[in-house]
């Protein structure tokens, strides 16, 4: 393996290990996360996939992102595959253009060559490719969700969902990878907030982020909004209502 690639892979191994340790310190219980996967190709269109144990899923591709849920059958199968996996680094085949980094509950981590995965990681790689294609289709249909959010507002709603900025800031995960790449920018998320104050669906309106940082910050912004405790919208009769809310997530020197 050329010296340059060896240095790149060593750095990626260190970053994934740091991310695994950082996730264990998150305010969210570790058993709520199933896996966190990031594809790093040669260009700037990185992709990130974050899945919770209850099936809630976040997918980001460059400066686009969406939140959805996967079915119980697919979730059960994936949970079994993750449970059978062990930490693994595909050192014999990795290069700087085909890296797939996976952090899973445990914590365990894997570095996989996304074009030529080793036999030891083929099972989890196949499931992730299946989920990646499914998530891409969801993202491609995001325009329909945006149209619903932009529809005429419910005139019976007297107050829209609210969220304290301090609560949101406390949920922004400071990724070691984003810190290493010195990621900065702003991500605008539109979220559907239910009567219980929890986000049901969300998508990225705009991501003012450059290069490979785009998908990392897009995913991180969606994750923070998904976990945020909103005050639900209220109708004129005092009852809670489902409504859309636009949230600005800023990544700066303190993230």
C-alpha positions, 0 to 999 in steps of 0.5 A: 500500500502506498505511503500516502494511502497508509496515512489517509487510512490511519487518519480515518481509523483514528477519526472513526474510533474517536467518533465511537467514543464521542457517541458513547458520551452523547445525551442520547442513551447509547442503546438508542443508536443502531448505526452511523455510516458515512461513505467517503468517495473521491469527490465532495458528495459524501453520504451519511446514514444514521439509524436509531433502534426504533427505525427512525432514519436520517439520510444525507447526501451532500447538501440534501437530507431527509428523516424517515422510518424503516419497516419492522422487518427490515429493521429486525434484519439489520439489527441481527446483522449488526449484532453479529458484526465485529469491529473490522478494518479492511486494511488490505483493500482500502484506498482513499476513494472507496471508504465506508466508515460504520459506527455501531452500537457496542460501540464497534466500528468498521472501515469497509472498501465499498467497491470490494468489501472483504468476506468478513463484512459482506453481510453488513455491507449488503444491508447498507447498500440496500438501505442506501438505495432505499434512502436515495429514493426517499430523498429523490421524492423529497419535493413532494414533502416540500410541497406539503410543507409549503401548502396554505397554513391551517388558519385554525392554528393560533401559535406555531411550534416553538423550540428553545435555542439552548435545547437545540444547541445542546443536541448538536453532536460535535463530530470529530470528523467535522472538527478535523475537517473544520466544518462550518456553515448553516443548515435550514431544516423544515420539520413536521411537529406532532401534537406531542412535540416530537418531530415526525418528518423533516427535510433540509431546505438549504445547506450553506456548507461546502465540500465534504462537510455538507453531508456531515453537517446536514445529517447532524442538523437533522439529528438535532432537530429530530431529537429536539423537544418542541412545544407543539402548535396550538389551535384557537380552541387551545388544542395541540395541532400538527404543524410545520416549523423551519429551524436554523442550525448553525455550526461555528467555532463552538460546535 
